[in-house]
Amino acid sequence: MNQKTINKLENKLSAKDYQKTKKLNNPKINEFIVKYVDLCNPSKITVCTDSEKDLRYTREACIKNHEEAELATNGHTIHYDGFYDQARDKPRTKFLVPPGEDLGPELNTMDRGEGLKEIFQIMDNIMDGHELFIKFYCLGPVNSPFSIPCVQLTDSAYVAHSEDLLYRQGYKEFLRQGKNARFFKFVHSQGELEEAGLGLLVSKNIEKRHIYIDLEDEIIYTANTQYGGNTIGLKKLAMRLAINRASQEGWLTEHMLVMGVHGKDDRVSYFTGAFPSMCGKTSTAMINGETIVGDDIAYLRKIDGKIRSVNVESGVFGIIEGINDKDDLLQWNALNSPVEIIFTNQLVYETDKVYWNDKPGKNPEKGVNHSGQWFKGKKDKDGKEITPSHKNARFTFRMDILDNVDPALHDPAGLEINGIIYGGRDSDTSVPVEESFDWAHGIILKGACLESETTAATLDKEGVRVFNPMSNIDFLSIPIGRYIQNNLNFGKKIENPPRVFSVNYFLKDKNGSWLNHKNDKAVWLKWMELRVNNDVDAIKTPTGYMPIYEDLKQLFNQVLKKTYSKEDYIKQFTVRIPENLSKIDRMMDIFTNRVLDTPKIVFEVLKEQQERLLAAQEKHGDYISPYSF
């Protein structure tokens, strides 16, 4: 570290905080801090370690700085984002790329030089009058081959508090790695603030909201926003950095849950699973009787001839709407416990009580929410009724408060993965559960061809099929074709790679009635657990391996205490030839015209599936009972 950097640090930091940075013995960290302290010009700087004292300071700053307010239950606080700062800003989330680099038509990019100039202008003096929190975290368990240390600069105590709950503290990990630490960097400012409900302060200049991703220097810049998806840098923003790094190094960063499915004789088989929004990801991870390792982001590495995985995070930033004491007991119990929880954009009523949409019990007539003073029937400027709690309202807590948390959550070695699950919202094509023929067939037909139908709540139009390979299209930082090829390569040279499955919880009959009950997923999980352990056989169909009726009948009785009829089995597991052929046509078109670097094997595997379907159609007709195979 040069003398100029040392002098600036000594001048900017208190003697105590200077010693914290000096102890890290990493000039790159200190140069990073000095550069952005000079640019953003905070009025106060606090350097935080892993200590309980520093964690407590951050929590207390949230209240002092009017970013959170205390609620009636001990440990519970409420935070509001601005009324129009309630979701990820996709148009203004951009990759900064050097001249000549092309990430493909699906990714939002701009010239790196122009982007850095623009964001530096926005951040110039942006923290004047604010306190800067310098925080250290670790993505993945500490002291692990999966560990990625991170340093976060933010003037939002709420962002710092959220990351304290969501991620493992990383100051000691920086000490362990020393000068060799290769870390992700995050610079965030909420910008100028204005008052909202309960006197809480929210970002004012959201028309200047920017989220820029510099892959070259592995830095995330975000300004003039508080919403977690734009500001909690270690979440989906860091995921983009990790996808790019993983692509270079031969491992995977995936938008996946990690969970343990429990079998006979105390056996636990671990699965990862990718599901687009509103397709059952969280409800799968939280299913009664199984254990959760993670619900959102996973790293996967090849270690000693096995694929192992960790949860990148150690907390949950979850959507709260509709959580109740019958369908979501594990989350309900956690949310009603006197532990540290941040509620975001819910209604506060009476004496500091919190209400979210469809919460059991009393429906308040008035209170305070993200719109300020609220009353039943209140409308926004466009005449649209404002619900008590925002539809994207969130909760943030540490995962270890859940009753079903897996004891291996923080295992630095990760967990051996036995199966990979891909699930989407599909009313008429895929069966409820199916195993692929092999790794390539699974990655291509189950993962890369994943699509999900929209609901009225998402795009104001139902039934539109959205292409979403591996449920990761919004977070890719590399071209889609390269991403698919990376997944295909990842399974090579593995003697017994994880089996790949698809699930579909949303199949309907011709009258539009559900063919599955939402609790049936517990049975599909148990069947997959049996398959990865070679305990049951399966039926080979043109699209994959399907369950045998007798196995499902037994599982429905054991798991759900339900009778499972042959009639239901046939309805659910009929091979729908026309719909499957239509999907092949859609995928052929997408991989020809939208994905410009599609690997050749994708077309080969699609063609093989098409030929199997046509042969079965000629022999058995359009709709084929599983008993025909």
N, C-alpha and C positions, 0 to 999 in steps of 0.2 A: 504494500500500500504506500503510495507516494506521500510525501510530507504535506502537500497541498490538501489531499483528502483528509489526512489526520487533523490538520488545523481546522478544516471546516467542520468535521464531526465534533471536535472539542468545543467549537464556538456554538454549534447548533444544539447540542445535547447537554443535559445535565451531566455532572461528573459520574453519577451512578449509571445513567443510561449509556454513556460513552463506554464504560467498562464492559457493559453487556455486549456491545457490538465488537469491541476490541477482542474479547474473549473468544469470539467465533473464529478468529484467525483465518478469515477469508476476505481478501481485498476486494473481490468482485461484489460481495454483499455491501460493503461499505461504500464503494463507488456508486452502486445502484441507489443506495439511500441518499447520498449527497446530491446526486444528479436531480432526483425528484423532489427533495426538500428545497433545493434552489429554485426549481421550476414552480412548484405549487405554493411555496411560502406559507406554511402553517404557522399559527401564532404560538402553538405549544406542541411538543413532541413527547410521546411516551413509548418507550421500547419495552415490550412484554416478553417474558420468558414463559416457561411451563408452570411456574409456581402458582399455588392457590391464591396467593396475594395478588398477583397480576390478573388472574382470572376474575377475582372479586372486584378489582378496580374497573375492569371493562364492564362488568354487570352494573356497577353503581354509576358509571359514566352514562349508560343508556338512559337512566332516570334523570340524572343531573342535566344532561344535554337535551332532554325532551324528545328523545327518539323512541322511548318505550314508557309505558305507565304501568304501575303495579295493579294487579287484580286482586279479587277477594281471597283466592286460594294462594297459600304460601308458595313462592317460587314462580308463580304465573305472572307474565307481563303481556301487554298488548302493544303492537306496533302498527302504524298505518303507513301505507304508501299513498302517494298522491292519487287523486281520483282517476287520472289518465296515465298512471304509471303502475299498471297492475299486471303486466305480462312481459314476456321476452319481446324485445324490439328487433324483430328479424330484419327489416329493411336497413336498419342502421347498425347491424352487427356485421362487420366486414373483416375479411382477411386482407392484410397488407402484404402484397406480393411484389417482388422485384421485377423489373422489365424482363419480358420473355418467358415468365413462368405462368402456366395455365393450369388452374385447378378444375377446369371443366365448367359447363354451363349451369350446373345445379348449385354452385357455390358462389356466394356474394363476395366479390373481390374489388380491390382498388389498388392503384399504384402505391407502393410502400412509401416512397419519398413524399408524395402528396399527402398520404394519410398521416404520417408522422408530423409533418408541418401543421396539418389541421388540428390534430389532437393536442400538440404542444401549445398552439395558440389558445385553444379552449381551456387548457389546464394552467396556463400562465396566471399565477397569483390566485388560483381558484380556492385555495385553502386558507386564505387570509381571514383571520377571526375564528378559525376552526382548530381543533386538536387533531393531530395526526397520530394514529395508532400504528406502530410497527409490530407485526405479529409473525410468528414462525409456526408452520404446520408441517405435517407429513401426509402425503397421499399414500394410502396403503399402510400396513403395520410398520412400526419403527423397527430398525435393526433387521431389515429383511431385503431379499433380492428385489422385492416389489417397491421398496421405499423410494418416493420422489419428494425431496424437501421443497418447501415453498416459502416465499416471503411475501407478505401482504402489506401494502401501504394503503391505508384508508382513513378518511376523516369521519367515517360513520361508526359510532359505537355499536349501532345495531348490526352492521355487517360484521364487525369484529366479534360481537357476542354470538351471532349466528354461527360463525365459523368455529368458535370455541366449542359449540355444541355438536357441530357436524363432523369435525375432523380431529385427528389425533394431534396433540401438541408436538411441535417439531424443533424446539430450540436445542434439546439434547441431541436430536438427530443431526443437526448442523454441527454441533460440537464433535459428534462421532465421526462425521465425514470430513470435517475440517476443510482444507484447501481443495479437496477433491469433490466437494459437494457441487453437483450439477442441478441447479434448482430452477423452478418456475417462478416467475415474477408477476406481481399484480399491483397496479396503481389505480386506485378508485377515489373519486370525490363525488359527494352528493351535490356539490355546487351550492348556489344560493338557496336559502330555505325560506319557507313561508308556513304559517300556522294552519293546522287542520284540526280535526276533532280531538277533544280532550287536551287541547293545547300542544299536541305533538307537532313536530316540525317535519315537513316533507320537502322534497326537491321542487324548486319553483320553475326552473328553466328547462322543462323537458323537451321543448322544441330544439334544444341543443344537446339532447341525449345522444351519446355515441358510445359504441362498444367496438373497439378495434383489437384485432388479434394479430400480433406480429410473430409469425412462426420462426422467423430467422433468429431473433433474440429471445424467443420464448417469453414474451411479455404480453399481458392483457391490460389494455387501457379502457377504463369505463368512467363516464362523467355525466353529471346532471340526472341521476336516477338513483332510486333506493331499492326498487323491486329486486328480490333475491336472485331471480334468474338472470338479471343483468349485472348484479353487483357481487354476489357471493362467488368470487373468482374461482375458487377451488372446485366448483361444481361443473356445470356443462362447459364453462369457458376453459377450465383446465383440461377437461376431457378432449377438447379440440387440440390442445397442445400435445396431450398424451397420445392421441391417435397418430399425429404426425411423427412423434418420436418413436412410437411402437412400429410404425411402418418402416422406419430406417433400421430398427434393431431386431425385427423378427418376432415380436410378441403382439398381443392384441389388447386394445382398449375397447370395451363393449358396453352398450347401454343395456345392462343385464342385472337381474336379481341373482343372488346366490343363496341357496337354501339347502337344508338337509331334509331328505325324505326318509322316514324311519320304517324299517322292515322287520323281519323276524329276527329273534335272538339278539335284540339290541343293535342290529345292523343299521348304519346310517349311510345312505348314498347321496352324494352331493350333485346338485344340478345348477346350471346357470339358465336364465331365461330372458328372452327379449320380447317385449310387447309394446306396441304403440300406445299412446294415451287412450284411456277409456276402454282398454281391452283386457283388463283383469290382472295386470302385473302385481299391484300391491296386494290385492285380495289373494293371489296365489302365494306370494311370499309370506303372508300373514295367516295362512290356513291353519286351522286348529289341529293340533297333534303333530305338526312338523316344526322345524326350527329355522329361524331366519338368520342369515349371515349378512345379507344386504338387499336393498330393494331398488337400486338404481344404476350403479356404475361398477363394473368389475374389470380388473386387470387379469389377463391370462398369460401364463408363461409355460414353456416346455422345460421341465426340470426332471432329470434322471429318467427320461423316456416316458414321462407322464405329463398330462396337462393339469396344471394346478392354478387356482384362482384365489383372489382375495376381494373383499369389499374395499373399494377405494376410500370409502367414508366410514364414520363410526356413529353417525346420527341419521335422522330422518327429517327431510323438508317435504312434508306431505300435504296433499289436498285434503281439506277437512270436510267439505260439503257432504252431507248425507251420512256421516259416521254415526252409528247408533249402537245401542246396547244389545241388540240381537244379532245383527249381521257382522259386526266388527268389534267383538268383545275385547280382544287384545288391545286394540287401539283405544277403545272407549275407556278401559280401565287405566291405561297410561295417561290419557288426557284428563282424567278426573283424579289423578294422584297429586299430592303436594310435593311435586318435584319441579326442576327447572324446565320451563316450557315457554317459548315465545309464540303467542297467537298473533296472526297477521291478517288484518282487514276483516275482522268479525265485528258484530254488534256488541257494544257494552251497554248494559241496562241495569236499572236499580242500583244496588250497592256493589259496583265493580264486578258484576257477573258477565260472563261471555256467552253469546249465542251464535251458532252457525246455522245455515240453511238446513232444514229438516232435522235439526237436533230434537230428540225426544223431550217431551215435557212442555213447559209453558212457551207459547209463542208471543214474544213481547210486542206491544203496540208502538213503542217508541224507545229511543235510546240514542247512542252516538256510534257512528261507523265511519268508514272511509270518506263518506260524503259530508260529514259534519253531523249536525243534529238531524236525526232520522225519525220519521213517523210512517206508519203503515200507509201505503199508497203514494209515497213521495216519488217524484219523477225527475229524470235528468233533463238537460236542456233540449234533448231531442224527443221528449215526451215518453221515454221508456222508463218503466217502473224500476226503482232501485231496490234490490232485495236487501234484507237485513245484513247479510254477510255476502261479500263478493263471491262469485262462483269460483274464482281461483284463490279463495282464502286459504291460508296455509297454517301449519303448525311446525315447530322445530323443537326436537328434543334428542337427547342421547339415546342410542339404540339399546343400551344396556338396561333401560328401565322397562323394556318389554318382557313379559313373562315367557315368551317363546324364543328369546335370543339364544343363538347357538353358542356353546362354550368355546368354540374355535374362532370366534369373531376376530380376535387380535392375533391369531397364530401367525408368526412371521414366515413360516414355511408355506402358508396357503393350504388349500384343501384340494385333494385330488378330485377332479370333475369326472363323474360317471356318465352324465347326459347333458345335452343342450336342448332347450325348448324354444320354439318360435311360435308366437300366437298373435292372431289378428282378429278383427271384427269382420266376420264373413257369414252372410245369411244363407248362402245357397250352394257352396262348392265343397269346402273341406270338411272332412269328418271330425268328430270331437277329439280324437287322439290317433296319431299314426306315427310309425317309425320309418325313417328313410332306409334305403337299401344300403347305403354306405356314406362315408364322409362327404364326398363330392356331391352325391345326390342330395344329401341333407342341406349342405351349405347353399347349393344353388336353388333347389326347389322349395325348401322350407324357409331358408334365410334370405337369400338374395331376391327371391320372388315374393317376399312378404308384402302384402298390401292389406289395407284396412278400410272398411266403409265408414264414412263420416256419419255423425249423428247431428240432429238439429242443433244441439248445444255447441257444436264445434264450428260448423261452417254455414249454419242457417239453411242447410240443404242435406237431406239424408240420403244415404246409399251411394255416395260418390266414392269410388275405389281410389285410394291414395297409395301410390307406390312408395314403399318405405323399407329398403333393404336392411335387414337385421335391426329394424326399428331405430336406425341411426342416421337417417339422411339429413336431419336438421343439424347434426353435430360433426359431420365429416369435415376434415381439413385436408383431405387428399381426394383425387378423382375417384368416382364410384368404382370404375373398373379395377383400379389398383387395389382398392379396399376389398373387393370380392376376391381378387387373386391372392391377397395376403391371407384371407381366411382359408382359402383352398390350400395354400402352401403350409399353413400352420398345422394341419393334420397329417402332413407327410412325415415319414420317418418315425411315426408313433405306431408301435406294434398293435395296440388296441385303443384307438382314439375314442373319445366319448361318443355314445350313440346320439343321433340327432332326431328329434321329434318335432311334430307340429301339434298344436292344440287349437281348438276353435270352440269357444263357449257360447257362440251366437248363432248357431244353425237354426233355421226356421223351416216349417213345412210350407206347402203352397198357399195356405190360408194366412200365413204370417205369424203363426204361433211358435213359440220357442220349443225346440226339440230337446233342449238340455235344461236342467235346473242349475242355478248358479252354484249349488253345493256339490254338483257332480264332479267338479274339478278335483275334489279330494280322491275320487276313485281313479281318475285318469292319472294322477300323480302316483298312486300306489301301483297301477299297472306298469307305468314306466320304470318304477323302482324294481319290479319283478323282472322286467325285460333286461335291464342293464346287468342283472345278476344271473341271467340265463335260467330263471325259475319257471317261465311259461313260454309256450310256443306262440306263434302268430300266423295269420293268414296272409299270404303274399298276393297283393292286388296290383293293378297297373300303376298305382300311385305310391305304394309303400306297404309296410307290414301293419295289419290291423289286429285288434284283439279278438280272441275267440270268445264266443258268447258265454260259455260255462265259466271262464275266468272272471268275466265282468259280473256275472250273476253272483258269484261268491263274494267278490269284492264289495258290491253294493250292499249285500247283507252284512258283511263284517264292518265296513266303514260307516255306512249311513243307516244301517238297520232298515233297508228298503228292499222291496221285491222288484227285480228288474226283469221285464218281460222280453220274450223273443221279438214281439212286435216293436217295442221301443228300440231294441238293438238293430233290427233291420232298417227302421226309419233313419236312425242316426248314422249307420255305417254303410248305407247304400252308396255305391260309387256312381256319382252323377257325371256321366260322360260329357254331355253337351257343355255343362258349366266348366268342367276341367279343360276341355278343348278351347273354350273361349279364353280361359286364363292363359293357356299356352300362347294363343294368338296375341293377347295383350302384352305378355312378356317379350315375345319376339319383336314386337313393334318398339317397345321401350328400349330394349337392349340394342336395337338397330339404330334408332333415331335419337334417343335421349342420352344414352350412355355411350360416349364416343370411343371408349377404350375397353369395351367388353372383351373379356378373355374368350378365346375360341371354344373352350370346353363348355361354356355356358350354353351356347347354341347346340352343341352336341348332346348335352344332357336333356335339354328341352325337346329336341327332336326325338330322342329315344323315348321320352315319356309320351309324346304325341303318338308315336307308332304303337306303343303298348295300348293306349286308350282306343285308338282306331281298331286295333285287332280285337279288343274286348267288345267294342261296340258291334262289330260285324258278327261276332259269335253270340252275344247275349242281349243286345239292344242298348237303349240309352241309359236306363237306370238299373243297376245290377246289384242284387242282394249279395252280401258277403258270403252267403252259403253257396253261391255259384262258383266260388274260387277254391 
